[in-house]
Amino acid sequence: MRGRPKRPDKPLKLKGIHRVKKRLKDGSIKVHLYHRATGLPLDESRLAETYAEAEKKMRTRGEATLVQLIRHFDQSAYFAGLSEEHRRQYVWKLKRIETRWGSCPAAAFNDADDALEFRKDALAWHDELGKASPRSADNLVAALARVLSYAKEKAVIKFNPLDTFARLYRSHRSELTWPEKLQQQFLKAARPAMATAMILVRNTAMRASDVRKFPWTRYDGQRVQIRSTKTGKLLWIPATRELKAHLDALKQTKVGALVMLTPTGKAYTKRYFNEHWREDCDKVDAINAKGHAGGDEYVKTADLNFHDNRGTAATLLAEAGATAPEIAEALCWTVDKAQKVIDLYLARRGVLAANAIKKLEDYRDKTAADGPVS
């Protein structure tokens, strides 16, 4: 009896392999293989062998470690749903965390006392890193806290010892806003594209990334479409007279799909945009310094950044009498974010106090004019 023909060998399929694509200098793509549970690299030419070695090491350890918790996080649907930029920012943080804490047993987060000890060690690490860079230290501990928070949400561990921690970096930008005079000087001195960026941000409080990529399809002649900070969705808001006039004038000579283009007619990259913005800010510094006289306040643009214009836009709305819900609606912010602007920017400038006192004086004048109540 003749035997059955031999079937061709099937390609080896192993579960728990993490594939990472990396673009090389020559433009080609190389795929790196890792053992998902341990994070150990695998040799594609000896895949079965190196996979077995990784499995053996995992069993020798006898328990899961923080590496597995990191893999649980960065291979999750949640992580995949983050923007490319956010995922990229996580890469260096998770590598640093894995190097420092990767061997920590995951079981430590199932015991209250062990979790507390981990918190003490992690906060000591935080303080040590903060001596060199407070902001970097905060970013690393925040990423570690997010890994643990996600593991707790998914019932992988019982305790997240870093559910709260005091940040070392303190931004003092709450007092930094672009005065109207300085914005107008910038509009006169800046190159056309940067002037357009200023017009967009001062009238909509859009992020720099949205300004760079703002297409003509998001302007219908009366309204502009901006991204909500709460939902990430695009919402229509009325265009101010200044913004409408500027866009209408640009539209007469538009040459591409985007409102803002480089001198060569291309889309602005983040780096190129920042270079041009900084150069034009330096021009205004010279103008502002020459114009400084008497009681005029001299504000150096080196102390200001593009983002400060967003706070300025919200501040002007508040000074005009808009409430936090109205500001949130106009700028597609959350009410909490709008209220924070009011608390930080206006309170320190005494605007709210001045408005309150004026209302009190107006009320007293009205009461006096009406005469005593019988």
FENLIN-V257456 format. One record per residue. N is the residue number from 0. RES is the residue in three letters. PSI is psi in radians with two decimals (none if undefined). OMEGA is omega in whole degrees, -180 to 180 (* if undefined). D_FIRST is the distance of its C-alpha to the first C-alpha in whole Angstrom. Layout:
[[N/RES/PSI/OMEGA/D_FIRST] [N/RES/PSI/OMEGA/D_FIRST]]
This chain:
[[0/MET/2.22/-179/0] [1/ARG/2.43/179/4] [2/GLY/2.85/179/6] [3/ARG/2.54/179/9] [4/PRO/2.49/-179/12] [5/LYS/2.24/179/15] [6/ARG/2.56/178/18] [7/PRO/2.56/179/21] [8/ASP/2.36/177/23] [9/LYS/2.59/178/26] [10/PRO/2.50/-178/30] [11/LEU/2.21/179/31] [12/LYS/2.06/179/33] [13/LEU/2.37/179/36] [14/LYS/2.71/175/38] [15/GLY/0.50/176/42] [16/ILE/2.23/180/42] [17/HIS/2.10/-179/46] [18/ARG/2.20/-179/46] [19/VAL/2.11/179/49] [20/LYS/2.37/179/50] [21/LYS/2.28/-180/53] [22/ARG/2.22/-180/54] [23/LEU/3.00/-178/55] [24/LYS/-0.57/-179/58] [25/ASP/0.06/177/56] [26/GLY/-0.20/180/55] [27/SER/2.83/-178/52] [28/ILE/2.23/176/50] [29/LYS/2.37/180/48] [30/VAL/2.12/177/46] [31/HIS/2.40/-179/47] [32/LEU/2.39/179/45] [33/TYR/2.61/173/46] [34/HIS/2.02/-170/45] [35/ARG/-0.75/-173/46] [36/ALA/-0.57/-176/48] [37/THR/-0.30/-178/49] [38/GLY/0.09/-179/50] [39/LEU/2.44/179/49] [40/PRO/2.58/179/48] [41/LEU/2.52/178/44] [42/ASP/2.02/-176/43] [43/GLU/-0.53/180/40] [44/SER/-0.33/177/39] [45/ARG/0.85/-171/38] [46/LEU/-0.91/-177/38] [47/ALA/-0.71/-178/35] [48/GLU/-0.86/-178/37] [49/THR/-0.53/176/41] [50/TYR/-0.76/179/40] [51/ALA/-0.66/178/39] [52/GLU/-0.71/179/42] [53/ALA/-0.72/178/44] [54/GLU/-0.69/-179/43] [55/LYS/-0.75/179/43] [56/LYS/-0.68/179/47] [57/MET/-0.75/-180/47] [58/ARG/-0.59/179/46] [59/THR/-0.67/179/48] [60/ARG/-0.51/174/51] [61/GLY/-0.12/-180/51] [62/GLU/2.82/178/52] [63/ALA/2.73/179/52] [64/THR/-3.11/179/55] [65/LEU/-0.43/177/57] [66/VAL/-0.76/180/55] [67/GLN/-0.62/178/52] [68/LEU/-0.65/177/55] [69/ILE/-0.76/177/56] [70/ARG/-0.66/179/52] [71/HIS/-0.58/-179/53] [72/PHE/-0.92/-173/56] [73/ASP/-0.06/173/55] [74/GLN/0.24/-176/51] [75/SER/2.85/175/53] [76/ALA/-0.58/178/53] [77/TYR/-0.85/-178/57] [78/PHE/-0.71/179/57] [79/ALA/-0.47/-179/55] [80/GLY/-0.15/177/57] [81/LEU/2.78/177/60] [82/SER/2.78/180/62] [83/GLU/-0.67/-180/60] [84/GLU/-0.76/180/64] [85/HIS/-0.71/178/63] [86/ARG/-0.70/180/60] [87/ARG/-0.68/180/61] [88/GLN/-0.54/-180/64] [89/TYR/-0.46/-172/62] [90/VAL/-0.95/-176/60] [91/TRP/-0.57/180/63] [92/LYS/-0.83/-178/64] [93/LEU/-0.58/177/60] [94/LYS/-0.77/179/60] [95/ARG/-0.74/-180/63] [96/ILE/-0.75/-179/63] [97/GLU/-0.68/179/59] [98/THR/-0.72/-176/61] [99/ARG/-0.69/-171/64] [100/TRP/0.09/-173/62] [101/GLY/-0.56/-177/58] [102/SER/-0.04/-180/58] [103/CYS/2.22/-180/60] [104/PRO/2.35/178/58] [105/ALA/-0.44/180/58] [106/ALA/-0.35/179/59] [107/ALA/-0.41/-178/62] [108/PHE/0.15/175/62] [109/ASN/0.02/179/62] [110/ASP/2.24/-175/65] [111/ALA/-0.77/-179/68] [112/ASP/-0.75/179/70] [113/ASP/-0.68/179/67] [114/ALA/-0.69/179/67] [115/LEU/-0.71/178/71] [116/GLU/-0.68/178/71] [117/PHE/-0.71/179/68] [118/ARG/-0.78/179/71] [119/LYS/-0.80/-180/73] [120/ASP/-0.75/-178/71] [121/ALA/-0.69/180/70] [122/LEU/-0.55/175/74] [123/ALA/-0.72/175/75] [124/TRP/-0.75/178/72] [125/HIS/-0.84/-180/74] [126/ASP/-0.69/-179/77] [127/GLU/-0.79/178/76] [128/LEU/-0.62/-177/75] [129/GLY/-0.35/178/77] [130/LYS/-0.55/179/80] [131/ALA/-0.74/-178/78] [132/SER/1.73/180/77] [133/PRO/-0.70/-178/78] [134/ARG/-0.76/178/76] [135/SER/-0.70/178/73] [136/ALA/-0.76/179/73] [137/ASP/-0.74/-179/73] [138/ASN/-0.72/-179/70] [139/LEU/-0.79/-179/68] [140/VAL/-0.61/177/69] [141/ALA/-0.68/178/69] [142/ALA/-0.72/177/65] [143/LEU/-0.74/179/65] [144/ALA/-0.62/-179/66] [145/ARG/-0.68/177/64] [146/VAL/-0.80/-179/61] [147/LEU/-0.65/179/62] [148/SER/-0.74/180/63] [149/TYR/-0.72/179/60] [150/ALA/-0.65/178/58] [151/LYS/-0.71/179/61] [152/GLU/-0.64/-178/61] [153/LYS/0.18/177/57] [154/ALA/0.50/176/58] [155/VAL/-0.58/176/56] [156/ILE/2.86/-178/59] [157/LYS/-0.59/-173/62] [158/PHE/2.45/171/65] [159/ASN/1.71/-176/66] [160/PRO/-0.14/-180/69] [161/LEU/0.61/-180/70] [162/ASP/-0.45/173/70] [163/THR/2.59/172/74] [164/PHE/2.61/-179/75] [165/ALA/2.16/180/78] [166/ARG/2.56/-179/78] [167/LEU/-0.57/-177/80] [168/TYR/2.26/178/80] [169/ARG/2.00/178/83] [170/SER/2.34/180/83] [171/HIS/0.59/-176/87] [172/ARG/-0.05/-176/86] [173/SER/-0.36/179/88] [174/GLU/-0.01/-175/91] [175/LEU/1.92/174/90] [176/THR/2.75/178/90] [177/TRP/1.97/175/91] [178/PRO/2.62/-180/95] [179/GLU/-0.73/-179/95] [180/LYS/-0.72/-179/98] [181/LEU/-0.66/176/95] [182/GLN/-0.74/180/92] [183/GLN/-0.65/177/95] [184/GLN/-0.70/178/95] [185/PHE/-0.77/-179/92] [186/LEU/-0.58/-180/91] [187/LYS/-0.59/-174/94] [188/ALA/-0.44/-172/93] [189/ALA/2.75/173/89] [190/ARG/2.76/-174/87] [191/PRO/-0.77/-177/86] [192/ALA/-0.72/-179/82] [193/MET/-0.55/175/84] [194/ALA/-0.71/177/86] [195/THR/-0.70/178/84] [196/ALA/-0.73/179/82] [197/MET/-0.74/179/85] [198/ILE/-0.74/-179/86] [199/LEU/-0.82/-175/83] [200/VAL/-0.61/-177/83] [201/ARG/-0.27/179/86] [202/ASN/-0.22/-178/86] [203/THR/-0.28/-176/82] [204/ALA/0.58/178/82] [205/MET/2.66/173/78] [206/ARG/2.73/180/76] [207/ALA/-0.67/-179/76] [208/SER/-0.67/179/73] [209/ASP/-0.58/178/73] [210/VAL/-0.79/-179/76] [211/ARG/-0.62/-174/74] [212/LYS/0.24/-175/72] [213/PHE/2.01/-178/74] [214/PRO/2.79/179/73] [215/TRP/-0.41/-180/76] [216/THR/-0.24/180/73] [217/ARG/0.37/173/75] [218/TYR/2.11/-177/78] [219/ASP/0.25/179/79] [220/GLY/-0.38/179/83] [221/GLN/-0.49/-176/84] [222/ARG/2.78/174/82] [223/VAL/2.66/-179/79] [224/GLN/2.09/-180/76] [225/ILE/2.82/-174/75] [226/ARG/2.29/178/73] [227/SER/2.32/177/74] [228/THR/-0.31/-178/73] [229/LYS/-0.82/-175/73] [230/THR/-0.29/-177/70] [231/GLY/-0.03/-180/69] [232/LYS/2.77/179/69] [233/LEU/2.29/-178/71] [234/LEU/2.56/-180/75] [235/TRP/2.36/174/77] [236/ILE/2.69/179/81] [237/PRO/2.49/176/84] [238/ALA/2.38/176/85] [239/THR/2.87/179/88] [240/ARG/-0.72/-180/91] [241/GLU/-0.81/-178/91] [242/LEU/-0.74/180/87] [243/LYS/-0.81/-179/87] [244/ALA/-0.71/-178/90] [245/HIS/-0.80/-179/88] [246/LEU/-0.66/178/84] [247/ASP/-0.69/179/86] [248/ALA/-0.73/179/88] [249/LEU/-0.61/-175/84] [250/LYS/-0.40/-180/83] [251/GLN/-0.46/-177/85] [252/THR/0.40/-176/83] [253/LYS/2.49/-177/80] [254/VAL/-0.04/-178/77] [255/GLY/-3.04/-178/74] [256/ALA/-0.35/-178/72] [257/LEU/2.61/179/74] [258/VAL/-0.71/-179/78] [259/MET/2.21/178/78] [260/LEU/2.68/177/77] [261/THR/2.94/177/77] [262/PRO/-0.40/179/80] [263/THR/0.14/176/77] [264/GLY/0.35/180/76] [265/LYS/2.91/177/73] [266/ALA/2.53/179/72] [267/TYR/2.30/168/73] [268/THR/2.88/180/71] [269/LYS/-0.80/-177/72] [270/ARG/-0.78/-178/74] [271/TYR/-0.68/177/75] [272/PHE/-0.82/-179/77] [273/ASN/-0.65/179/78] [274/GLU/-0.84/-179/80] [275/HIS/-0.68/179/82] [276/TRP/-0.78/-179/83] [277/ARG/-0.73/179/84] [278/GLU/-0.75/-179/86] [279/ASP/-0.50/174/88] [280/CYS/-0.66/179/88] [281/ASP/-0.60/177/90] [282/LYS/-0.74/-178/92] [283/VAL/-0.57/176/94] [284/ASP/-0.76/-180/94] [285/ALA/-0.79/179/97] [286/ILE/-0.78/-176/98] [287/ASN/-0.66/180/99] [288/ALA/-0.73/180/100] [289/LYS/-0.57/-177/103] [290/GLY/-0.03/-177/104] [291/HIS/2.10/179/104] [292/ALA/2.69/176/108] [293/GLY/-2.33/-177/110] [294/GLY/0.09/-180/108] [295/ASP/2.38/179/105] [296/GLU/2.27/179/102] [297/TYR/2.02/180/100] [298/VAL/2.14/179/96] [299/LYS/2.26/179/94] [300/THR/-0.27/176/90] [301/ALA/-0.41/179/89] [302/ASP/-0.16/-176/89] [303/LEU/2.68/173/87] [304/ASN/3.09/-178/84] [305/PHE/-0.71/-177/82] [306/HIS/-0.54/-179/81] [307/ASP/-0.39/176/85] [308/ASN/-0.48/179/86] [309/ARG/-0.78/177/83] [310/GLY/-0.62/179/85] [311/THR/-0.74/180/89] [312/ALA/-0.77/180/87] [313/ALA/-0.65/-180/87] [314/THR/-0.74/-180/90] [315/LEU/-0.66/177/92] [316/LEU/-0.73/179/91] [317/ALA/-0.70/179/92] [318/GLU/-0.52/178/95] [319/ALA/-0.10/177/96] [320/GLY/0.05/-180/95] [321/ALA/2.46/178/92] [322/THR/2.94/179/90] [323/ALA/-0.80/177/87] [324/PRO/-0.63/179/85] [325/GLU/-0.72/178/87] [326/ILE/-0.76/179/86] [327/ALA/-0.72/-180/82] [328/GLU/-0.73/-176/82] [329/ALA/-0.58/-176/83] [330/LEU/0.03/-178/81] [331/CYS/0.70/175/78] [332/TRP/3.03/170/78] [333/THR/2.75/178/78] [334/VAL/-0.67/179/81] [335/ASP/-0.74/-180/81] [336/LYS/-0.73/179/81] [337/ALA/-0.73/180/84] [338/GLN/-0.62/179/86] [339/LYS/-0.68/178/85] [340/VAL/-0.77/179/86] [341/ILE/-0.79/-178/89] [342/ASP/-0.75/-174/90] [343/LEU/-0.85/-173/89] [344/TYR/-0.90/-172/91] [345/LEU/-0.72/-177/94] [346/ALA/-0.70/-178/95] [347/ARG/-0.37/179/95] [348/ARG/-0.04/178/97] [349/GLY/0.22/-176/99] [350/VAL/-0.79/-179/99] [351/LEU/-0.68/178/98] [352/ALA/-0.73/179/101] [353/ALA/-0.73/178/103] [354/ASN/-0.71/-179/102] [355/ALA/-0.77/-180/102] [356/ILE/-0.67/179/106] [357/LYS/-0.74/178/107] [358/LYS/-0.66/178/105] [359/LEU/-0.79/-180/108] [360/GLU/-0.73/178/111] [361/ASP/-0.70/179/110] [362/TYR/-0.73/179/110] [363/ARG/-0.72/179/113] [364/ASP/-0.75/-179/115] [365/LYS/-0.71/-179/114] [366/THR/-0.72/-180/115] [367/ALA/-0.69/-179/118] [368/ALA/-0.61/-179/119] [369/ASP/-0.32/-179/118] [370/GLY/2.95/-180/121] [371/PRO/2.53/179/120] [372/VAL/2.21/-178/118] [373/SER/none/*/121]]
